[in-house]
Amino acid sequence: PYRYWFMRPDGVQMAKLSELVENGRLKPIIDRCYPLEKTADAFRYLEAGHARGKVVIEVLADNASAT
């Protein structure tokens, strides 16, 4: 079944979201990913109305390590 679930940025709800994703009950649909420097391209894509899921802006590259 498909339903909407509106979230607030609070720790309890974020923990519930994490649990749902880890258990496979919530599967985010990601349409495309853009690196931070291509944010304008991501907005153009969204404005064109063709996205069929979330459009993600990647702030760190996969191989980047936080210090």
HELIX and SHEET records of a PDB file:
HELIX    1   1 GLY A   11  GLU A   22  1                                  12    
HELIX    2   2 LEU A   36  LYS A   38  5                                   3    
HELIX    3   3 THR A   39  GLU A   47  1                                   9    
SHEET    1   A 2 ILE A  30  PRO A  35  0                                        
SHEET    2   A 2 LYS A  54  GLU A  58  1                                        
END                                                                             
